[in-house]
């Protein structure tokens, strides 16, 4: 019998293959469709403080979303991983060029010397990254449980939204007790509310 780890590896492989079948032009068109759906989404339009991620792998690129959020006068927050595995700090950024630097792992992250801390309970909307999702809000990340821990600490009133290409939506994500669901998935072709 296949265990959860093997199922996750198989799911990632399927998503990678589906994504590889799309041209850069197709991916960019679909990214723009996801972005438009997000900016037309009532919960996002009403949100003042938005937690967003920076792309590190197969996740949908959020750079344009961050820039557009600035234009809409939203407070944009990025999570900064702490030295300890289960720790993170939420930091407000106001400019991508000045407030974001390359971290020790090569990923872009907020500069703690320039950015102010934001309390977790102030986040209105949290955009959560992932490699694959299912229609029940199941999420498969590439972050060793980092965002699962963050999601578990967010207030119940904070909407947890995933942005994904339709190719990243699979029939079922193998979940365990540590994995956390998202409330809503916005893809290039639809908006999925967790069932």
Rosetta constraint file for C-alpha pairs under 8 A:
AtomPair CA 2 CA 6 HARMONIC 6.16 0.50
AtomPair CA 2 CA 7 HARMONIC 6.67 0.50
AtomPair CA 3 CA 7 HARMONIC 6.33 0.50
AtomPair CA 4 CA 8 HARMONIC 6.16 0.50
AtomPair CA 4 CA 174 HARMONIC 5.91 0.50
AtomPair CA 4 CA 175 HARMONIC 7.55 0.50
AtomPair CA 5 CA 9 HARMONIC 6.25 0.50
AtomPair CA 6 CA 10 HARMONIC 6.14 0.50
AtomPair CA 7 CA 11 HARMONIC 6.09 0.50
AtomPair CA 7 CA 174 HARMONIC 6.46 0.50
AtomPair CA 8 CA 12 HARMONIC 6.19 0.50
AtomPair CA 8 CA 140 HARMONIC 7.46 0.50
AtomPair CA 8 CA 173 HARMONIC 7.38 0.50
AtomPair CA 8 CA 174 HARMONIC 6.31 0.50
AtomPair CA 9 CA 13 HARMONIC 6.21 0.50
AtomPair CA 10 CA 14 HARMONIC 6.25 0.50
AtomPair CA 11 CA 15 HARMONIC 6.25 0.50
AtomPair CA 11 CA 132 HARMONIC 7.50 0.50
AtomPair CA 11 CA 170 HARMONIC 7.86 0.50
AtomPair CA 11 CA 173 HARMONIC 7.59 0.50
AtomPair CA 12 CA 16 HARMONIC 6.06 0.50
AtomPair CA 12 CA 131 HARMONIC 6.89 0.50
AtomPair CA 12 CA 132 HARMONIC 7.12 0.50
AtomPair CA 13 CA 17 HARMONIC 6.21 0.50
AtomPair CA 14 CA 18 HARMONIC 6.23 0.50
AtomPair CA 15 CA 19 HARMONIC 6.04 0.50
AtomPair CA 15 CA 131 HARMONIC 7.52 0.50
AtomPair CA 15 CA 132 HARMONIC 6.91 0.50
AtomPair CA 15 CA 167 HARMONIC 6.58 0.50
AtomPair CA 15 CA 168 HARMONIC 5.65 0.50
AtomPair CA 16 CA 20 HARMONIC 5.98 0.50
AtomPair CA 16 CA 58 HARMONIC 7.66 0.50
AtomPair CA 17 CA 21 HARMONIC 6.35 0.50
AtomPair CA 18 CA 22 HARMONIC 7.12 0.50
AtomPair CA 18 CA 167 HARMONIC 5.94 0.50
AtomPair CA 18 CA 168 HARMONIC 7.86 0.50
AtomPair CA 19 CA 167 HARMONIC 6.48 0.50
AtomPair CA 19 CA 168 HARMONIC 7.80 0.50
AtomPair CA 22 CA 26 HARMONIC 5.90 0.50
AtomPair CA 22 CA 27 HARMONIC 6.33 0.50
AtomPair CA 23 CA 27 HARMONIC 6.21 0.50
AtomPair CA 24 CA 28 HARMONIC 6.12 0.50
AtomPair CA 25 CA 29 HARMONIC 6.21 0.50
AtomPair CA 26 CA 30 HARMONIC 6.12 0.50
AtomPair CA 27 CA 31 HARMONIC 5.98 0.50
AtomPair CA 28 CA 32 HARMONIC 6.24 0.50
AtomPair CA 29 CA 33 HARMONIC 6.40 0.50
AtomPair CA 30 CA 34 HARMONIC 6.30 0.50
AtomPair CA 30 CA 165 HARMONIC 6.78 0.50
AtomPair CA 30 CA 188 HARMONIC 5.17 0.50
AtomPair CA 31 CA 35 HARMONIC 6.19 0.50
AtomPair CA 31 CA 60 HARMONIC 6.94 0.50
AtomPair CA 31 CA 61 HARMONIC 7.56 0.50
AtomPair CA 31 CA 165 HARMONIC 7.23 0.50
AtomPair CA 31 CA 188 HARMONIC 6.80 0.50
AtomPair CA 32 CA 36 HARMONIC 6.13 0.50
AtomPair CA 32 CA 188 HARMONIC 7.86 0.50
AtomPair CA 33 CA 37 HARMONIC 6.28 0.50
AtomPair CA 33 CA 187 HARMONIC 7.72 0.50
AtomPair CA 33 CA 188 HARMONIC 4.96 0.50
AtomPair CA 33 CA 189 HARMONIC 7.57 0.50
AtomPair CA 34 CA 38 HARMONIC 6.22 0.50
AtomPair CA 34 CA 163 HARMONIC 6.86 0.50
AtomPair CA 34 CA 164 HARMONIC 7.34 0.50
AtomPair CA 34 CA 165 HARMONIC 7.55 0.50
AtomPair CA 34 CA 186 HARMONIC 6.27 0.50
AtomPair CA 34 CA 187 HARMONIC 5.28 0.50
AtomPair CA 34 CA 188 HARMONIC 4.59 0.50
AtomPair CA 34 CA 189 HARMONIC 7.75 0.50
AtomPair CA 35 CA 39 HARMONIC 6.28 0.50
AtomPair CA 35 CA 65 HARMONIC 6.63 0.50
AtomPair CA 36 CA 40 HARMONIC 6.19 0.50
AtomPair CA 37 CA 41 HARMONIC 6.06 0.50
AtomPair CA 37 CA 186 HARMONIC 6.99 0.50
AtomPair CA 37 CA 187 HARMONIC 7.96 0.50
AtomPair CA 37 CA 188 HARMONIC 7.79 0.50
AtomPair CA 37 CA 191 HARMONIC 7.93 0.50
AtomPair CA 38 CA 44 HARMONIC 6.65 0.50
AtomPair CA 38 CA 186 HARMONIC 6.89 0.50
AtomPair CA 39 CA 44 HARMONIC 6.48 0.50
AtomPair CA 39 CA 45 HARMONIC 6.28 0.50
AtomPair CA 40 CA 44 HARMONIC 7.60 0.50
AtomPair CA 40 CA 45 HARMONIC 6.79 0.50
AtomPair CA 41 CA 45 HARMONIC 6.17 0.50
AtomPair CA 42 CA 46 HARMONIC 6.17 0.50
AtomPair CA 43 CA 47 HARMONIC 6.14 0.50
AtomPair CA 43 CA 125 HARMONIC 7.72 0.50
AtomPair CA 43 CA 159 HARMONIC 7.94 0.50
AtomPair CA 44 CA 125 HARMONIC 6.84 0.50
AtomPair CA 47 CA 74 HARMONIC 7.45 0.50
AtomPair CA 47 CA 124 HARMONIC 5.49 0.50
AtomPair CA 47 CA 125 HARMONIC 6.35 0.50
AtomPair CA 48 CA 73 HARMONIC 7.81 0.50
AtomPair CA 48 CA 74 HARMONIC 5.07 0.50
AtomPair CA 48 CA 75 HARMONIC 6.02 0.50
AtomPair CA 48 CA 124 HARMONIC 6.59 0.50
AtomPair CA 49 CA 74 HARMONIC 5.95 0.50
AtomPair CA 49 CA 75 HARMONIC 4.64 0.50
AtomPair CA 49 CA 76 HARMONIC 6.15 0.50
AtomPair CA 49 CA 77 HARMONIC 7.22 0.50
AtomPair CA 49 CA 122 HARMONIC 6.95 0.50
AtomPair CA 49 CA 123 HARMONIC 5.29 0.50
AtomPair CA 49 CA 124 HARMONIC 5.41 0.50
AtomPair CA 49 CA 125 HARMONIC 6.84 0.50
AtomPair CA 50 CA 74 HARMONIC 6.91 0.50
AtomPair CA 50 CA 75 HARMONIC 6.11 0.50
AtomPair CA 50 CA 76 HARMONIC 5.18 0.50
AtomPair CA 50 CA 77 HARMONIC 5.95 0.50
AtomPair CA 50 CA 123 HARMONIC 5.98 0.50
AtomPair CA 50 CA 124 HARMONIC 6.01 0.50
AtomPair CA 50 CA 125 HARMONIC 5.02 0.50
AtomPair CA 50 CA 126 HARMONIC 5.95 0.50
AtomPair CA 50 CA 127 HARMONIC 7.50 0.50
AtomPair CA 51 CA 76 HARMONIC 6.11 0.50
AtomPair CA 51 CA 77 HARMONIC 4.61 0.50
AtomPair CA 51 CA 78 HARMONIC 5.78 0.50
AtomPair CA 51 CA 79 HARMONIC 7.57 0.50
AtomPair CA 51 CA 123 HARMONIC 6.51 0.50
AtomPair CA 51 CA 124 HARMONIC 7.96 0.50
AtomPair CA 51 CA 125 HARMONIC 6.23 0.50
AtomPair CA 51 CA 126 HARMONIC 4.58 0.50
AtomPair CA 51 CA 127 HARMONIC 5.89 0.50
AtomPair CA 52 CA 62 HARMONIC 7.60 0.50
AtomPair CA 52 CA 66 HARMONIC 7.44 0.50
AtomPair CA 52 CA 76 HARMONIC 6.93 0.50
AtomPair CA 52 CA 77 HARMONIC 6.15 0.50
AtomPair CA 52 CA 78 HARMONIC 5.63 0.50
AtomPair CA 52 CA 79 HARMONIC 7.89 0.50
AtomPair CA 52 CA 126 HARMONIC 6.32 0.50
AtomPair CA 52 CA 127 HARMONIC 5.01 0.50
AtomPair CA 52 CA 128 HARMONIC 7.00 0.50
AtomPair CA 53 CA 62 HARMONIC 7.01 0.50
AtomPair CA 53 CA 78 HARMONIC 5.98 0.50
AtomPair CA 53 CA 79 HARMONIC 7.16 0.50
AtomPair CA 53 CA 127 HARMONIC 6.78 0.50
AtomPair CA 53 CA 128 HARMONIC 6.78 0.50
AtomPair CA 53 CA 129 HARMONIC 6.54 0.50
AtomPair CA 54 CA 61 HARMONIC 7.09 0.50
AtomPair CA 54 CA 62 HARMONIC 6.21 0.50
AtomPair CA 54 CA 63 HARMONIC 7.21 0.50
AtomPair CA 54 CA 78 HARMONIC 7.83 0.50
AtomPair CA 54 CA 107 HARMONIC 7.96 0.50
AtomPair CA 54 CA 108 HARMONIC 6.60 0.50
AtomPair CA 54 CA 109 HARMONIC 7.41 0.50
AtomPair CA 55 CA 59 HARMONIC 5.68 0.50
AtomPair CA 55 CA 60 HARMONIC 6.56 0.50
AtomPair CA 55 CA 61 HARMONIC 5.22 0.50
AtomPair CA 55 CA 62 HARMONIC 6.58 0.50
AtomPair CA 55 CA 129 HARMONIC 7.81 0.50
AtomPair CA 56 CA 107 HARMONIC 6.31 0.50
AtomPair CA 57 CA 131 HARMONIC 7.90 0.50
AtomPair CA 57 CA 142 HARMONIC 7.71 0.50
AtomPair CA 58 CA 130 HARMONIC 7.64 0.50
AtomPair CA 58 CA 131 HARMONIC 5.63 0.50
AtomPair CA 59 CA 129 HARMONIC 5.94 0.50
AtomPair CA 59 CA 130 HARMONIC 5.67 0.50
AtomPair CA 59 CA 131 HARMONIC 5.67 0.50
AtomPair CA 59 CA 164 HARMONIC 7.06 0.50
AtomPair CA 60 CA 129 HARMONIC 7.69 0.50
AtomPair CA 60 CA 163 HARMONIC 6.47 0.50
AtomPair CA 60 CA 164 HARMONIC 5.89 0.50
AtomPair CA 60 CA 165 HARMONIC 7.14 0.50
AtomPair CA 62 CA 66 HARMONIC 6.13 0.50
AtomPair CA 63 CA 67 HARMONIC 6.36 0.50
AtomPair CA 64 CA 68 HARMONIC 6.01 0.50
AtomPair CA 65 CA 69 HARMONIC 5.94 0.50
AtomPair CA 66 CA 70 HARMONIC 6.43 0.50
AtomPair CA 66 CA 76 HARMONIC 7.03 0.50
AtomPair CA 67 CA 71 HARMONIC 6.61 0.50
AtomPair CA 67 CA 96 HARMONIC 7.78 0.50
AtomPair CA 68 CA 72 HARMONIC 6.35 0.50
AtomPair CA 69 CA 73 HARMONIC 6.39 0.50
AtomPair CA 69 CA 74 HARMONIC 5.37 0.50
AtomPair CA 69 CA 75 HARMONIC 7.69 0.50
AtomPair CA 69 CA 76 HARMONIC 7.08 0.50
AtomPair CA 70 CA 74 HARMONIC 5.62 0.50
AtomPair CA 70 CA 75 HARMONIC 7.16 0.50
AtomPair CA 70 CA 76 HARMONIC 7.19 0.50
AtomPair CA 70 CA 94 HARMONIC 7.18 0.50
AtomPair CA 75 CA 92 HARMONIC 6.82 0.50
AtomPair CA 75 CA 93 HARMONIC 7.66 0.50
AtomPair CA 75 CA 94 HARMONIC 7.68 0.50
AtomPair CA 76 CA 92 HARMONIC 5.68 0.50
AtomPair CA 76 CA 93 HARMONIC 5.80 0.50
AtomPair CA 76 CA 94 HARMONIC 7.04 0.50
AtomPair CA 77 CA 90 HARMONIC 6.21 0.50
AtomPair CA 77 CA 91 HARMONIC 5.29 0.50
AtomPair CA 77 CA 92 HARMONIC 4.36 0.50
AtomPair CA 77 CA 93 HARMONIC 5.99 0.50
AtomPair CA 77 CA 118 HARMONIC 7.50 0.50
AtomPair CA 78 CA 90 HARMONIC 5.73 0.50
AtomPair CA 78 CA 91 HARMONIC 5.47 0.50
AtomPair CA 78 CA 92 HARMONIC 6.52 0.50
AtomPair CA 78 CA 93 HARMONIC 7.20 0.50
AtomPair CA 78 CA 109 HARMONIC 7.21 0.50
AtomPair CA 78 CA 110 HARMONIC 6.34 0.50
AtomPair CA 79 CA 88 HARMONIC 6.38 0.50
AtomPair CA 79 CA 89 HARMONIC 5.71 0.50
AtomPair CA 79 CA 90 HARMONIC 4.54 0.50
AtomPair CA 79 CA 91 HARMONIC 6.29 0.50
AtomPair CA 79 CA 109 HARMONIC 7.49 0.50
AtomPair CA 79 CA 110 HARMONIC 7.44 0.50
AtomPair CA 80 CA 88 HARMONIC 5.39 0.50
AtomPair CA 80 CA 89 HARMONIC 5.09 0.50
AtomPair CA 80 CA 90 HARMONIC 6.12 0.50
AtomPair CA 80 CA 91 HARMONIC 7.07 0.50
AtomPair CA 80 CA 109 HARMONIC 6.17 0.50
AtomPair CA 80 CA 110 HARMONIC 6.35 0.50
AtomPair CA 81 CA 85 HARMONIC 7.74 0.50
AtomPair CA 81 CA 87 HARMONIC 6.35 0.50
AtomPair CA 81 CA 88 HARMONIC 4.46 0.50
AtomPair CA 81 CA 89 HARMONIC 6.62 0.50
AtomPair CA 82 CA 86 HARMONIC 7.44 0.50
AtomPair CA 82 CA 87 HARMONIC 4.84 0.50
AtomPair CA 82 CA 88 HARMONIC 4.72 0.50
AtomPair CA 82 CA 89 HARMONIC 6.90 0.50
AtomPair CA 83 CA 87 HARMONIC 7.16 0.50
AtomPair CA 85 CA 146 HARMONIC 7.77 0.50
AtomPair CA 86 CA 146 HARMONIC 7.03 0.50
AtomPair CA 86 CA 149 HARMONIC 7.06 0.50
AtomPair CA 88 CA 150 HARMONIC 7.92 0.50
AtomPair CA 89 CA 117 HARMONIC 6.88 0.50
AtomPair CA 89 CA 118 HARMONIC 7.93 0.50
AtomPair CA 90 CA 117 HARMONIC 5.65 0.50
AtomPair CA 90 CA 118 HARMONIC 5.42 0.50
AtomPair CA 90 CA 119 HARMONIC 7.00 0.50
AtomPair CA 90 CA 120 HARMONIC 7.08 0.50
AtomPair CA 91 CA 110 HARMONIC 6.58 0.50
AtomPair CA 91 CA 112 HARMONIC 7.26 0.50
AtomPair CA 91 CA 115 HARMONIC 5.68 0.50
AtomPair CA 91 CA 116 HARMONIC 5.44 0.50
AtomPair CA 91 CA 117 HARMONIC 4.51 0.50
AtomPair CA 91 CA 118 HARMONIC 5.64 0.50
AtomPair CA 92 CA 110 HARMONIC 7.96 0.50
AtomPair CA 92 CA 115 HARMONIC 5.64 0.50
AtomPair CA 92 CA 116 HARMONIC 5.51 0.50
AtomPair CA 92 CA 117 HARMONIC 6.31 0.50
AtomPair CA 92 CA 118 HARMONIC 6.42 0.50
AtomPair CA 93 CA 99 HARMONIC 5.71 0.50
AtomPair CA 93 CA 100 HARMONIC 7.63 0.50
AtomPair CA 93 CA 110 HARMONIC 6.91 0.50
AtomPair CA 93 CA 115 HARMONIC 5.95 0.50
AtomPair CA 93 CA 116 HARMONIC 7.77 0.50
AtomPair CA 94 CA 99 HARMONIC 6.83 0.50
AtomPair CA 95 CA 99 HARMONIC 5.60 0.50
AtomPair CA 95 CA 100 HARMONIC 7.74 0.50
AtomPair CA 96 CA 100 HARMONIC 5.54 0.50
AtomPair CA 99 CA 110 HARMONIC 5.76 0.50
AtomPair CA 99 CA 111 HARMONIC 5.48 0.50
AtomPair CA 99 CA 114 HARMONIC 6.14 0.50
AtomPair CA 99 CA 115 HARMONIC 6.57 0.50
AtomPair CA 100 CA 108 HARMONIC 6.37 0.50
AtomPair CA 100 CA 109 HARMONIC 5.39 0.50
AtomPair CA 100 CA 110 HARMONIC 4.39 0.50
AtomPair CA 100 CA 111 HARMONIC 5.38 0.50
AtomPair CA 101 CA 108 HARMONIC 5.52 0.50
AtomPair CA 101 CA 109 HARMONIC 5.59 0.50
AtomPair CA 101 CA 110 HARMONIC 6.19 0.50
AtomPair CA 101 CA 111 HARMONIC 5.90 0.50
AtomPair CA 102 CA 106 HARMONIC 5.60 0.50
AtomPair CA 102 CA 107 HARMONIC 5.58 0.50
AtomPair CA 102 CA 108 HARMONIC 4.47 0.50
AtomPair CA 102 CA 109 HARMONIC 6.14 0.50
AtomPair CA 103 CA 107 HARMONIC 5.40 0.50
AtomPair CA 103 CA 108 HARMONIC 5.78 0.50
AtomPair CA 103 CA 109 HARMONIC 5.96 0.50
AtomPair CA 110 CA 115 HARMONIC 6.94 0.50
AtomPair CA 111 CA 115 HARMONIC 6.04 0.50
AtomPair CA 112 CA 116 HARMONIC 7.35 0.50
AtomPair CA 118 CA 122 HARMONIC 7.07 0.50
AtomPair CA 119 CA 123 HARMONIC 7.63 0.50
AtomPair CA 120 CA 153 HARMONIC 7.72 0.50
AtomPair CA 120 CA 154 HARMONIC 6.30 0.50
AtomPair CA 120 CA 155 HARMONIC 7.80 0.50
AtomPair CA 121 CA 154 HARMONIC 6.61 0.50
AtomPair CA 121 CA 155 HARMONIC 6.01 0.50
AtomPair CA 123 CA 154 HARMONIC 7.88 0.50
AtomPair CA 123 CA 158 HARMONIC 6.36 0.50
AtomPair CA 124 CA 157 HARMONIC 7.59 0.50
AtomPair CA 124 CA 158 HARMONIC 5.08 0.50
AtomPair CA 124 CA 159 HARMONIC 6.66 0.50
AtomPair CA 125 CA 158 HARMONIC 5.46 0.50
AtomPair CA 125 CA 159 HARMONIC 4.88 0.50
AtomPair CA 125 CA 160 HARMONIC 6.19 0.50
AtomPair CA 125 CA 161 HARMONIC 7.23 0.50
AtomPair CA 126 CA 158 HARMONIC 6.81 0.50
AtomPair CA 126 CA 159 HARMONIC 6.11 0.50
AtomPair CA 126 CA 160 HARMONIC 4.90 0.50
AtomPair CA 126 CA 161 HARMONIC 6.05 0.50
AtomPair CA 127 CA 160 HARMONIC 6.04 0.50
AtomPair CA 127 CA 161 HARMONIC 4.80 0.50
AtomPair CA 127 CA 162 HARMONIC 5.61 0.50
AtomPair CA 127 CA 163 HARMONIC 7.19 0.50
AtomPair CA 128 CA 147 HARMONIC 7.13 0.50
AtomPair CA 128 CA 160 HARMONIC 6.58 0.50
AtomPair CA 128 CA 161 HARMONIC 5.92 0.50
AtomPair CA 128 CA 162 HARMONIC 5.13 0.50
AtomPair CA 128 CA 163 HARMONIC 7.50 0.50
AtomPair CA 128 CA 182 HARMONIC 7.59 0.50
AtomPair CA 129 CA 141 HARMONIC 6.76 0.50
AtomPair CA 129 CA 147 HARMONIC 7.81 0.50
AtomPair CA 129 CA 162 HARMONIC 6.17 0.50
AtomPair CA 129 CA 163 HARMONIC 7.11 0.50
AtomPair CA 130 CA 139 HARMONIC 6.20 0.50
AtomPair CA 130 CA 140 HARMONIC 5.60 0.50
AtomPair CA 130 CA 141 HARMONIC 4.26 0.50
AtomPair CA 130 CA 142 HARMONIC 6.64 0.50
AtomPair CA 130 CA 162 HARMONIC 7.29 0.50
AtomPair CA 130 CA 164 HARMONIC 7.82 0.50
AtomPair CA 131 CA 139 HARMONIC 7.62 0.50
AtomPair CA 131 CA 140 HARMONIC 5.66 0.50
AtomPair CA 131 CA 141 HARMONIC 5.31 0.50
AtomPair CA 131 CA 142 HARMONIC 6.52 0.50
AtomPair CA 131 CA 168 HARMONIC 6.65 0.50
AtomPair CA 132 CA 139 HARMONIC 5.99 0.50
AtomPair CA 132 CA 140 HARMONIC 5.17 0.50
AtomPair CA 132 CA 141 HARMONIC 7.13 0.50
AtomPair CA 132 CA 164 HARMONIC 7.81 0.50
AtomPair CA 132 CA 168 HARMONIC 4.72 0.50
AtomPair CA 132 CA 169 HARMONIC 5.81 0.50
AtomPair CA 132 CA 170 HARMONIC 6.79 0.50
AtomPair CA 132 CA 173 HARMONIC 7.48 0.50
AtomPair CA 133 CA 137 HARMONIC 6.46 0.50
AtomPair CA 133 CA 138 HARMONIC 5.35 0.50
AtomPair CA 133 CA 139 HARMONIC 4.60 0.50
AtomPair CA 133 CA 140 HARMONIC 6.25 0.50
AtomPair CA 133 CA 168 HARMONIC 6.25 0.50
AtomPair CA 133 CA 169 HARMONIC 4.88 0.50
AtomPair CA 133 CA 170 HARMONIC 6.10 0.50
AtomPair CA 133 CA 172 HARMONIC 7.64 0.50
AtomPair CA 133 CA 173 HARMONIC 6.41 0.50
AtomPair CA 133 CA 185 HARMONIC 7.94 0.50
AtomPair CA 134 CA 138 HARMONIC 5.14 0.50
AtomPair CA 134 CA 139 HARMONIC 6.86 0.50
AtomPair CA 134 CA 169 HARMONIC 5.34 0.50
AtomPair CA 134 CA 170 HARMONIC 5.21 0.50
AtomPair CA 134 CA 171 HARMONIC 5.71 0.50
AtomPair CA 134 CA 172 HARMONIC 5.28 0.50
AtomPair CA 134 CA 173 HARMONIC 5.87 0.50
AtomPair CA 135 CA 169 HARMONIC 7.34 0.50
AtomPair CA 135 CA 170 HARMONIC 7.85 0.50
AtomPair CA 135 CA 171 HARMONIC 7.30 0.50
AtomPair CA 135 CA 172 HARMONIC 7.74 0.50
AtomPair CA 135 CA 185 HARMONIC 7.97 0.50
AtomPair CA 135 CA 192 HARMONIC 6.43 0.50
AtomPair CA 135 CA 193 HARMONIC 7.40 0.50
AtomPair CA 135 CA 194 HARMONIC 6.18 0.50
AtomPair CA 135 CA 195 HARMONIC 6.97 0.50
AtomPair CA 136 CA 181 HARMONIC 7.75 0.50
AtomPair CA 136 CA 193 HARMONIC 7.75 0.50
AtomPair CA 136 CA 194 HARMONIC 4.72 0.50
AtomPair CA 136 CA 195 HARMONIC 5.05 0.50
AtomPair CA 137 CA 181 HARMONIC 4.88 0.50
AtomPair CA 137 CA 182 HARMONIC 4.85 0.50
AtomPair CA 137 CA 183 HARMONIC 6.00 0.50
AtomPair CA 137 CA 184 HARMONIC 6.73 0.50
AtomPair CA 137 CA 185 HARMONIC 7.16 0.50
AtomPair CA 137 CA 193 HARMONIC 7.55 0.50
AtomPair CA 137 CA 194 HARMONIC 4.93 0.50
AtomPair CA 137 CA 195 HARMONIC 7.45 0.50
AtomPair CA 138 CA 172 HARMONIC 7.45 0.50
AtomPair CA 138 CA 173 HARMONIC 5.63 0.50
AtomPair CA 138 CA 174 HARMONIC 7.95 0.50
AtomPair CA 138 CA 175 HARMONIC 6.95 0.50
AtomPair CA 138 CA 179 HARMONIC 7.93 0.50
AtomPair CA 138 CA 180 HARMONIC 7.13 0.50
AtomPair CA 138 CA 181 HARMONIC 4.88 0.50
AtomPair CA 138 CA 182 HARMONIC 6.72 0.50
AtomPair CA 139 CA 173 HARMONIC 6.53 0.50
AtomPair CA 139 CA 175 HARMONIC 7.89 0.50
AtomPair CA 139 CA 179 HARMONIC 7.36 0.50
AtomPair CA 139 CA 180 HARMONIC 7.03 0.50
AtomPair CA 139 CA 181 HARMONIC 5.96 0.50
AtomPair CA 139 CA 182 HARMONIC 7.01 0.50
AtomPair CA 140 CA 173 HARMONIC 6.66 0.50
AtomPair CA 140 CA 174 HARMONIC 8.00 0.50
AtomPair CA 141 CA 145 HARMONIC 7.34 0.50
AtomPair CA 141 CA 147 HARMONIC 7.75 0.50
AtomPair CA 143 CA 147 HARMONIC 6.83 0.50
AtomPair CA 145 CA 149 HARMONIC 6.27 0.50
AtomPair CA 145 CA 178 HARMONIC 7.61 0.50
AtomPair CA 145 CA 179 HARMONIC 7.38 0.50
AtomPair CA 146 CA 150 HARMONIC 6.46 0.50
AtomPair CA 147 CA 151 HARMONIC 5.90 0.50
AtomPair CA 148 CA 152 HARMONIC 6.16 0.50
AtomPair CA 148 CA 178 HARMONIC 6.93 0.50
AtomPair CA 148 CA 179 HARMONIC 5.71 0.50
AtomPair CA 148 CA 180 HARMONIC 5.31 0.50
AtomPair CA 149 CA 153 HARMONIC 6.57 0.50
AtomPair CA 150 CA 154 HARMONIC 6.55 0.50
AtomPair CA 151 CA 160 HARMONIC 7.58 0.50
AtomPair CA 151 CA 180 HARMONIC 6.72 0.50
AtomPair CA 152 CA 180 HARMONIC 6.82 0.50
AtomPair CA 154 CA 158 HARMONIC 6.46 0.50
AtomPair CA 159 CA 183 HARMONIC 6.43 0.50
AtomPair CA 159 CA 184 HARMONIC 7.85 0.50
AtomPair CA 160 CA 182 HARMONIC 5.01 0.50
AtomPair CA 160 CA 183 HARMONIC 5.21 0.50
AtomPair CA 160 CA 184 HARMONIC 6.60 0.50
AtomPair CA 161 CA 182 HARMONIC 5.79 0.50
AtomPair CA 161 CA 183 HARMONIC 5.93 0.50
AtomPair CA 161 CA 184 HARMONIC 4.85 0.50
AtomPair CA 161 CA 185 HARMONIC 5.73 0.50
AtomPair CA 161 CA 186 HARMONIC 7.37 0.50
AtomPair CA 162 CA 182 HARMONIC 6.56 0.50
AtomPair CA 162 CA 184 HARMONIC 6.27 0.50
AtomPair CA 162 CA 185 HARMONIC 4.65 0.50
AtomPair CA 162 CA 186 HARMONIC 6.21 0.50
AtomPair CA 163 CA 185 HARMONIC 5.85 0.50
AtomPair CA 163 CA 186 HARMONIC 5.01 0.50
AtomPair CA 163 CA 187 HARMONIC 6.05 0.50
AtomPair CA 164 CA 168 HARMONIC 6.10 0.50
AtomPair CA 164 CA 169 HARMONIC 7.52 0.50
AtomPair CA 164 CA 185 HARMONIC 6.99 0.50
AtomPair CA 164 CA 186 HARMONIC 6.24 0.50
AtomPair CA 164 CA 187 HARMONIC 4.92 0.50
AtomPair CA 164 CA 188 HARMONIC 7.34 0.50
AtomPair CA 165 CA 169 HARMONIC 7.37 0.50
AtomPair CA 165 CA 187 HARMONIC 5.14 0.50
AtomPair CA 165 CA 188 HARMONIC 5.72 0.50
AtomPair CA 166 CA 187 HARMONIC 5.37 0.50
AtomPair CA 166 CA 188 HARMONIC 6.03 0.50
AtomPair CA 166 CA 189 HARMONIC 6.68 0.50
AtomPair CA 175 CA 179 HARMONIC 5.84 0.50
AtomPair CA 182 CA 194 HARMONIC 7.25 0.50
AtomPair CA 183 CA 193 HARMONIC 6.23 0.50
AtomPair CA 183 CA 194 HARMONIC 5.26 0.50
AtomPair CA 184 CA 191 HARMONIC 7.04 0.50
AtomPair CA 184 CA 192 HARMONIC 5.59 0.50
AtomPair CA 184 CA 193 HARMONIC 4.67 0.50
AtomPair CA 184 CA 194 HARMONIC 5.85 0.50
AtomPair CA 185 CA 191 HARMONIC 5.79 0.50
AtomPair CA 185 CA 192 HARMONIC 4.98 0.50
AtomPair CA 185 CA 193 HARMONIC 6.59 0.50
AtomPair CA 185 CA 194 HARMONIC 7.88 0.50
AtomPair CA 186 CA 190 HARMONIC 6.20 0.50
AtomPair CA 186 CA 191 HARMONIC 4.55 0.50
AtomPair CA 186 CA 192 HARMONIC 6.33 0.50
AtomPair CA 187 CA 191 HARMONIC 6.19 0.50
AtomPair CA 187 CA 192 HARMONIC 7.98 0.50
